[in-house]
Amino acid sequence: MRVFHGLRQLALCVFVISIAAQARAQTLAEPVTVFAAASLKNALEDAAKPFTNTTGIAVRFSFAASSALARQIESGAPADVFASADVEWMDYLQQRTLIKAGTRVELLGNRLVFIAAADSPLRDLAFTSGAIRQAAAGGRIVTGEVTSVPVGRYAKAALEKLGLWSDVQPLLAQVENVRAALAFVSRGEAPLGIVYETDAKADQKVKVVAVFPPASYPPIVYPFALTANSKANDYAQRFLTFLQAPQARSAFEAQGFTLLPPAPRN
């Protein structure tokens, strides 16, 4: 019995040491590097905390316009995961075999909105040229660059569909990403902005004054995937899998994203 007890204690010690070694290896491993659309900042940072606490795997982020991030990855930037605010920039990388096959998944949706400063007297903005010009009050309407930045592309599509593009286009100030557009309105430097609903929710200094009709622009879809040149494939895959789990999806939902069925797309 003493021998059996001794062997059991030894086995327990080996098990504890093994678990500690695994945890230490994870902690010391290279972090998972995620290149993500600027609109995902709050939600992804919130989702990463329980993942790191549970696994010991650190996650670091680079947030910018999907267009800028895709081009950085194309130029060899060391990203493990790419999260785009539209399918076009994910397609761009996939067509160049820069996305790992079989890892692409479309997780989230969003809505396009007009915002104004929280203390603006404007409450509801009608989708007419006269109402928009009056609300702009000689100032600029800020959104993303309309030929490359996803939010700008969606904004242009919506304004064209609503017959407003020719009147609104001269008023636009086009910036590098959606959070830059949000900041201009938040700081009172622009009277109106076109951003995602989730961005408006992330800043108490702005308010939504109009929600674009969903049929006026292509569905806003956020695809995620591992990059073909990931240096942390195993850990990156674990993080991508975690983002499809209930705990992470709750973080996205709390920020106002629409949850899409997590079906993979090759």
DAWOSUL-V174904 format. One record per residue. N is the residue number from 1. RES is the residue in one letter. PHI is phi in degrees with one decimal (NA if undefined). OMEGA is omega in whole degrees, 0 to 359 (* if undefined). D_CENTER is the distance of its C-alpha to the mean C-alpha in whole Angstrom. Layout:
n=(N & N)
res=(RES & RES)
phi=(PHI & PHI)
omega=(OMEGA & OMEGA)
d_center=(D_CENTER & D_CENTER)
//
This chain:
n=(1 & 2 & 3 & 4 & 5 & 6 & 7 & 8 & 9 & 10 & 11 & 12 & 13 & 14 & 15 & 16 & 17 & 18 & 19 & 20 & 21 & 22 & 23 & 24 & 25 & 26 & 27 & 28 & 29 & 30 & 31 & 32 & 33 & 34 & 35 & 36 & 37 & 38 & 39 & 40 & 41 & 42 & 43 & 44 & 45 & 46 & 47 & 48 & 49 & 50 & 51 & 52 & 53 & 54 & 55 & 56 & 57 & 58 & 59 & 60 & 61 & 62 & 63 & 64 & 65 & 66 & 67 & 68 & 69 & 70 & 71 & 72 & 73 & 74 & 75 & 76 & 77 & 78 & 79 & 80 & 81 & 82 & 83 & 84 & 85 & 86 & 87 & 88 & 89 & 90 & 91 & 92 & 93 & 94 & 95 & 96 & 97 & 98 & 99 & 100 & 101 & 102 & 103 & 104 & 105 & 106 & 107 & 108 & 109 & 110 & 111 & 112 & 113 & 114 & 115 & 116 & 117 & 118 & 119 & 120 & 121 & 122 & 123 & 124 & 125 & 126 & 127 & 128 & 129 & 130 & 131 & 132 & 133 & 134 & 135 & 136 & 137 & 138 & 139 & 140 & 141 & 142 & 143 & 144 & 145 & 146 & 147 & 148 & 149 & 150 & 151 & 152 & 153 & 154 & 155 & 156 & 157 & 158 & 159 & 160 & 161 & 162 & 163 & 164 & 165 & 166 & 167 & 168 & 169 & 170 & 171 & 172 & 173 & 174 & 175 & 176 & 177 & 178 & 179 & 180 & 181 & 182 & 183 & 184 & 185 & 186 & 187 & 188 & 189 & 190 & 191 & 192 & 193 & 194 & 195 & 196 & 197 & 198 & 199 & 200 & 201 & 202 & 203 & 204 & 205 & 206 & 207 & 208 & 209 & 210 & 211 & 212 & 213 & 214 & 215 & 216 & 217 & 218 & 219 & 220 & 221 & 222 & 223 & 224 & 225 & 226 & 227 & 228 & 229 & 230 & 231 & 232 & 233 & 234 & 235 & 236 & 237 & 238 & 239 & 240 & 241 & 242 & 243 & 244 & 245 & 246 & 247 & 248 & 249 & 250 & 251 & 252 & 253 & 254 & 255 & 256 & 257 & 258 & 259 & 260 & 261 & 262 & 263 & 264 & 265 & 266)
res=(M & R & V & F & H & G & L & R & Q & L & A & L & C & V & F & V & I & S & I & A & A & Q & A & R & A & Q & T & L & A & E & P & V & T & V & F & A & A & A & S & L & K & N & A & L & E & D & A & A & K & P & F & T & N & T & T & G & I & A & V & R & F & S & F & A & A & S & S & A & L & A & R & Q & I & E & S & G & A & P & A & D & V & F & A & S & A & D & V & E & W & M & D & Y & L & Q & Q & R & T & L & I & K & A & G & T & R & V & E & L & L & G & N & R & L & V & F & I & A & A & A & D & S & P & L & R & D & L & A & F & T & S & G & A & I & R & Q & A & A & A & G & G & R & I & V & T & G & E & V & T & S & V & P & V & G & R & Y & A & K & A & A & L & E & K & L & G & L & W & S & D & V & Q & P & L & L & A & Q & V & E & N & V & R & A & A & L & A & F & V & S & R & G & E & A & P & L & G & I & V & Y & E & T & D & A & K & A & D & Q & K & V & K & V & V & A & V & F & P & P & A & S & Y & P & P & I & V & Y & P & F & A & L & T & A & N & S & K & A & N & D & Y & A & Q & R & F & L & T & F & L & Q & A & P & Q & A & R & S & A & F & E & A & Q & G & F & T & L & L & P & P & A & P & R & N)
phi=(NA & -63.3 & -63.7 & -61.9 & -62.6 & -64.0 & -64.9 & -65.0 & -64.1 & -63.7 & -62.3 & -63.7 & -64.3 & -62.4 & -63.5 & -62.8 & -63.7 & -64.0 & -63.0 & -62.8 & -64.7 & -63.8 & -63.1 & -66.1 & -63.3 & -65.3 & -64.5 & -83.8 & -68.2 & -58.2 & -64.2 & -79.1 & -101.6 & -114.6 & -96.5 & -136.4 & -53.6 & -56.6 & -68.2 & -90.1 & -51.1 & -61.8 & -66.2 & -69.1 & -64.0 & -66.2 & -69.5 & -71.0 & -61.3 & -65.8 & -62.6 & -67.5 & -62.3 & -82.1 & -103.1 & 80.0 & -92.4 & -76.9 & -127.7 & -119.2 & -122.8 & -126.2 & -106.0 & -167.2 & -65.1 & -56.0 & -61.2 & -65.3 & -66.9 & -61.1 & -68.9 & -64.6 & -62.6 & -60.3 & -85.5 & 102.8 & -60.3 & -81.2 & -105.4 & -99.7 & -131.7 & -119.5 & -125.5 & -103.9 & -89.8 & -153.3 & -76.3 & -63.0 & -75.1 & -68.2 & -58.1 & -55.6 & -73.4 & -64.3 & -64.8 & -102.1 & 53.8 & -102.8 & -114.4 & -69.2 & -58.4 & 81.3 & -106.1 & -72.0 & -144.0 & -97.6 & -101.1 & -133.0 & -128.8 & -154.7 & -130.6 & -99.1 & -139.8 & -91.5 & -124.5 & -136.3 & -61.2 & -59.6 & -94.0 & -68.2 & -70.6 & -67.9 & -112.8 & -127.9 & -106.1 & -81.6 & -86.6 & -131.7 & -59.0 & -62.9 & -65.3 & -67.9 & -62.8 & -64.3 & -68.3 & -69.7 & 51.4 & 83.3 & -95.0 & -104.7 & -104.4 & -100.0 & -155.8 & -73.1 & -56.3 & -82.0 & -99.8 & -138.7 & -75.5 & -50.9 & -62.8 & -67.8 & -63.0 & -62.2 & -62.3 & -61.7 & -59.1 & -67.3 & -65.2 & -65.9 & -61.3 & -86.8 & 72.9 & -111.2 & -59.6 & -62.5 & -83.0 & -87.0 & -52.6 & -64.4 & -90.0 & -76.0 & -111.9 & -99.5 & -120.4 & -76.3 & -163.6 & -68.0 & -71.5 & -66.3 & -62.0 & -58.1 & -64.2 & -60.3 & -73.1 & -60.3 & -85.1 & 78.8 & -90.6 & -145.1 & -74.9 & -139.7 & -144.1 & -115.7 & -139.2 & -85.9 & -58.2 & -66.8 & -66.8 & -59.6 & -69.0 & -81.5 & -132.6 & -73.2 & -88.6 & -128.0 & -142.4 & -82.5 & -113.1 & -164.9 & -109.8 & -63.5 & -57.6 & -55.6 & -75.7 & -86.0 & -147.9 & -61.3 & -54.0 & -84.0 & -126.0 & -108.4 & -89.4 & -122.2 & -163.3 & -78.4 & -82.8 & -66.2 & -104.2 & -57.5 & -93.0 & -132.8 & -54.5 & -63.8 & -68.0 & -63.6 & -65.1 & -63.1 & -67.8 & -62.8 & -65.0 & -60.7 & -65.1 & -96.4 & -87.3 & -56.0 & -62.8 & -71.1 & -63.4 & -65.0 & -65.1 & -66.3 & -63.5 & -63.6 & -88.9 & 99.1 & -72.7 & -83.6 & -90.3 & -95.8 & -57.4 & -74.7 & -94.6 & -65.5 & -134.3 & -81.3)
omega=(179 & 179 & 180 & 180 & 180 & 179 & 179 & 178 & 179 & 180 & 179 & 179 & 179 & 180 & 181 & 179 & 180 & 179 & 179 & 179 & 179 & 180 & 179 & 179 & 179 & 182 & 183 & 182 & 175 & 178 & 171 & 181 & 184 & 171 & 188 & 176 & 185 & 182 & 181 & 190 & 184 & 184 & 182 & 178 & 177 & 181 & 184 & 184 & 179 & 177 & 180 & 179 & 183 & 188 & 186 & 182 & 180 & 177 & 176 & 188 & 166 & 182 & 179 & 174 & 180 & 180 & 180 & 181 & 179 & 180 & 176 & 178 & 178 & 181 & 176 & 178 & 187 & 177 & 175 & 181 & 174 & 177 & 185 & 176 & 173 & 182 & 185 & 181 & 172 & 176 & 181 & 180 & 181 & 179 & 179 & 180 & 178 & 175 & 180 & 184 & 175 & 182 & 184 & 178 & 180 & 191 & 195 & 172 & 182 & 177 & 181 & 184 & 166 & 176 & 171 & 176 & 183 & 181 & 177 & 177 & 180 & 179 & 181 & 181 & 177 & 181 & 175 & 180 & 182 & 181 & 181 & 179 & 179 & 180 & 179 & 173 & 179 & 179 & 184 & 172 & 189 & 175 & 179 & 177 & 196 & 179 & 184 & 183 & 186 & 183 & 177 & 177 & 178 & 181 & 179 & 180 & 181 & 181 & 176 & 181 & 182 & 179 & 185 & 190 & 185 & 179 & 185 & 185 & 179 & 181 & 187 & 166 & 186 & 185 & 193 & 177 & 187 & 179 & 173 & 177 & 178 & 183 & 179 & 180 & 181 & 181 & 180 & 182 & 175 & 183 & 182 & 174 & 173 & 185 & 174 & 179 & 181 & 178 & 178 & 181 & 184 & 185 & 183 & 180 & 176 & 176 & 177 & 179 & 176 & 176 & 180 & 175 & 183 & 182 & 184 & 181 & 179 & 179 & 178 & 185 & 179 & 174 & 177 & 177 & 170 & 175 & 182 & 184 & 181 & 177 & 183 & 188 & 183 & 180 & 179 & 178 & 178 & 179 & 179 & 177 & 179 & 181 & 178 & 182 & 184 & 183 & 180 & 181 & 175 & 178 & 177 & 181 & 180 & 179 & 176 & 178 & 171 & 180 & 178 & 175 & 186 & 180 & 180 & 177 & 182 & *)
d_center=(59 & 59 & 57 & 55 & 54 & 53 & 51 & 49 & 48 & 48 & 45 & 43 & 43 & 42 & 39 & 38 & 38 & 36 & 34 & 34 & 34 & 31 & 29 & 30 & 29 & 25 & 25 & 27 & 25 & 22 & 19 & 16 & 14 & 10 & 9 & 5 & 4 & 6 & 5 & 3 & 6 & 8 & 8 & 7 & 10 & 12 & 12 & 13 & 16 & 18 & 17 & 19 & 21 & 22 & 22 & 23 & 20 & 18 & 15 & 14 & 11 & 10 & 8 & 9 & 9 & 9 & 13 & 13 & 12 & 13 & 17 & 16 & 16 & 19 & 21 & 21 & 18 & 18 & 15 & 15 & 12 & 10 & 6 & 7 & 6 & 10 & 12 & 15 & 13 & 13 & 16 & 17 & 17 & 18 & 21 & 22 & 22 & 19 & 17 & 19 & 21 & 20 & 17 & 15 & 13 & 12 & 10 & 9 & 10 & 10 & 13 & 14 & 16 & 19 & 19 & 22 & 23 & 24 & 27 & 28 & 30 & 29 & 28 & 27 & 27 & 28 & 27 & 30 & 31 & 33 & 31 & 28 & 31 & 32 & 29 & 28 & 32 & 32 & 29 & 25 & 22 & 19 & 16 & 15 & 17 & 18 & 19 & 16 & 13 & 11 & 12 & 15 & 16 & 15 & 17 & 20 & 20 & 21 & 23 & 25 & 25 & 26 & 29 & 28 & 26 & 30 & 30 & 27 & 26 & 29 & 27 & 23 & 22 & 19 & 17 & 15 & 11 & 10 & 11 & 14 & 15 & 15 & 17 & 19 & 20 & 20 & 22 & 24 & 24 & 24 & 25 & 22 & 19 & 16 & 13 & 11 & 12 & 10 & 10 & 14 & 14 & 13 & 16 & 19 & 21 & 19 & 20 & 19 & 23 & 22 & 20 & 20 & 22 & 19 & 22 & 22 & 19 & 17 & 15 & 11 & 10 & 7 & 9 & 9 & 12 & 15 & 16 & 20 & 21 & 19 & 22 & 20 & 20 & 22 & 19 & 16 & 17 & 18 & 15 & 13 & 16 & 15 & 12 & 14 & 17 & 17 & 17 & 13 & 13 & 15 & 12 & 9 & 13 & 14 & 11 & 12 & 10 & 12 & 13 & 14 & 17 & 16 & 18 & 18 & 18 & 20)
//
